[in-house]
Amino acid sequence: MSAARDRIFGRVRAAVHGRKRTDHPGDFLGWRPASSVTDAVAGFTEMFTAAGGEVVRLASMGLASTWLRDFAAGFTGVALGASLPDDFVPDFSLAQPESAELGVSTAVGAVAETGSLVLDARDGRRVQLLPPTHVVLLRKEVVYPTLAEALEVVSRDPPSAVGLHSGPSKSADIGQILVKGVHGPGRVIALLVG
């Protein structure tokens, strides 16, 4: 450890020394109402679209690949996430995420109760955040009713960061006027397969 890090940890230890320990508050689900989601895919679709996201539902990877090829034809540069299946990726005009008009990545899951895509940092945070349009491949079998269930699955092989993306980036910080695409893509499409 560096000397600076040792000093910081030393101050933390000194600050908490002698404090009374607080018990853990218990299971997250113990104080949260039970989820009323009965159909995870329908629940995710409803919540995600309510937040401004788009859902394109297709029956197979082949149909999804064809849809993506046709959709991407309108963009001059496409950035690809690291975990996209090779047979899913048609020939694109590839670009770095900072200059790409379209980013395409894969979700490790989705949450029905919040309408959130669960994105793994290993897929490439720049692909997920920098292009103004983001298409996210989502398999039907990884749509979970609750956030707790999705995070339990992610915790089996935890990445350095997990992103919960609930539609396009939006902010109303200035003048209470909603603006999309401020901190990330202004258009997010969940390509739901299955």
TORKOL-364126 format. One line per field, with one value per residue (C-alpha): residue number from 0; z, y, x. Coordinates in steps of 0.001 Angstrom, whole numbers, padded with zeros to 6 digits. Each point is the difference from the previous one (the first is absolute). Layout:
BEGIN
torba	(NUM	...)
w	(Z	...)
v	(Y	...)
u	(X	...)
This chain:
BEGIN
torba	(0	1	2	3	4	5	6	7	8	9	10	11	12	13	14	15	16	17	18	19	20	21	22	23	24	25	26	27	28	29	30	31	32	33	34	35	36	37	38	39	40	41	42	43	44	45	46	47	48	49	50	51	52	53	54	55	56	57	58	59	60	61	62	63	64	65	66	67	68	69	70	71	72	73	74	75	76	77	78	79	80	81	82	83	84	85	86	87	88	89	90	91	92	93	94	95	96	97	98	99	100	101	102	103	104	105	106	107	108	109	110	111	112	113	114	115	116	117	118	119	120	121	122	123	124	125	126	127	128	129	130	131	132	133	134	135	136	137	138	139	140	141	142	143	144	145	146	147	148	149	150	151	152	153	154	155	156	157	158	159	160	161	162	163	164	165	166	167	168	169	170	171	172	173	174	175	176	177	178	179	180	181	182	183	184	185	186	187	188	189	190	191	192	193)
w	(000000	-000604	002872	-000982	000015	003416	001385	-001355	001467	003264	000260	-000745	002666	002547	-000815	000543	002951	003050	-001839	000784	-002801	-001805	-000935	-003646	-000862	-001442	-003364	-002636	-000758	003690	-000080	-003656	-001272	-001994	-003757	-001799	-003325	-001413	-003545	000119	-003728	-000119	003193	-001338	-003326	001706	002405	-002550	-002586	002686	000701	-003688	-001138	-002997	-000143	-003212	000605	-002385	000154	-000870	-000161	-003804	-000180	002512	-002072	-003149	001834	001332	-003435	-001521	002919	000047	-003731	000853	002172	-001197	002899	002382	003230	001244	003538	000834	000852	-003181	-001581	-003166	-002108	001090	-001307	-003688	-001860	001246	-000593	003351	001996	003418	002581	000281	-003726	-000636	-000660	001211	002838	000175	003169	001971	003233	002685	001199	000353	002877	-000419	003134	-001027	-003783	000163	-002195	002002	-001805	000840	-000148	-001689	-003114	-000338	001896	-002806	-002487	002482	000761	-002819	-003251	-000209	-000904	001904	-000993	002744	-000770	002720	000218	001370	002537	001868	000722	003766	001963	002676	000380	002807	-002318	-002762	002371	001542	-003444	-000763	003358	-001106	-002297	001080	-002379	001152	-000669	-000832	-001878	000442	-003083	000129	-003422	-001532	002017	001151	002341	001087	002213	-001760	-000036	000573	-003760	-000961	-002359	-001373	-000738	002553	001828	-002499	-003010	-000816	-001601	001496	-001688	001753	-002692	001881	-001435	000822)
v	(000000	003540	002388	002163	-003010	-001081	003498	-000045	-003443	001063	002991	-002213	-002521	002797	001523	-003240	-001263	-000415	000579	-002299	-002506	000172	-003192	-000731	001167	-003377	-001373	002629	-001706	000041	003642	000390	-000933	-003213	000428	-000216	-000907	-003167	000174	001268	000718	001941	001866	000951	001131	002163	001681	000428	001634	002194	001339	000854	-003159	-002070	-003768	-001997	-003586	-002720	-003776	-001031	001160	-000277	002431	002305	-000024	000890	002796	001388	-000117	001956	002469	000623	000764	003519	000722	000953	-001587	-002841	-000945	-003566	-001381	-002734	-002662	000063	-003470	-000154	-001494	002817	002809	000836	001999	003567	003121	-000257	003060	000815	000661	003707	000544	-002710	000992	-003412	-002228	-003665	-002016	-002920	000104	-002563	000420	002253	000903	000040	002006	002920	-000377	-000087	-001663	-001518	000704	-001443	002275	-002791	000524	003526	003017	002363	-001955	000166	003721	002007	-000633	001987	-003144	-003270	-003393	-002624	-003696	-001556	-003661	-000724	-002539	002649	002319	-000215	001172	001839	001878	-002369	-003021	001681	001087	-003472	-001433	002744	-000620	-003502	001548	003644	002569	003109	002021	-000656	002537	000182	001786	000849	001519	002926	002366	002944	002931	002923	001597	003345	001903	-003206	-000605	-003660	-000547	-003439	-001179	002170	-002649	-002853	-001159	001958	-003087	-003504	-003045	-003353	-002687	-002699	-003467	-003060)
u	(000000	001036	000672	-002994	-002302	001336	-000716	-003570	-000747	001626	-002354	-003017	001056	000505	-003397	-001917	002042	-002206	-003275	-002881	-000583	-003325	-001792	-000664	-003546	-000926	-000982	-000813	-003298	-000949	-001050	-000934	-003463	-000130	000137	-003305	001624	-001558	001424	003588	000280	-003279	000920	003427	-001480	-002621	002441	002822	-002263	-001586	003506	000503	001774	-001014	-000481	000254	-001063	001164	-000316	003564	003604	-000148	-002924	001713	003210	-001980	-001847	003285	001665	-002913	-000164	003764	000055	-001157	003056	003485	001874	-000821	001813	-000398	000012	002496	-002590	-002091	-000184	002130	-002790	-002332	002196	-000473	002637	-000121	001988	001787	001005	001416	-002752	000827	-000678	-002626	-003608	-001218	001157	-001028	000503	-001419	-001983	000782	-003557	-003010	-002314	-003774	-000838	002219	000182	003798	002580	002863	003278	003406	003054	001983	-002135	001390	-001340	001023	-002162	-002901	000288	001618	-001934	-003269	-001976	000450	-001431	000192	-000373	-002172	-000939	-003472	001309	002037	-002941	-000622	-003045	002009	003254	001010	-000288	002003	002761	000157	000774	002557	001717	001034	002630	000126	001467	001840	-003162	-003640	-002085	-003762	-001328	-003693	-000557	001854	002146	-002063	000300	-002164	002659	000008	-003266	-001960	-000050	000424	002928	000916	003524	001781	002052	-000297	-002007	-003154	-001513	000182	-001515	-000285	000183	-001909	000579	-002098)
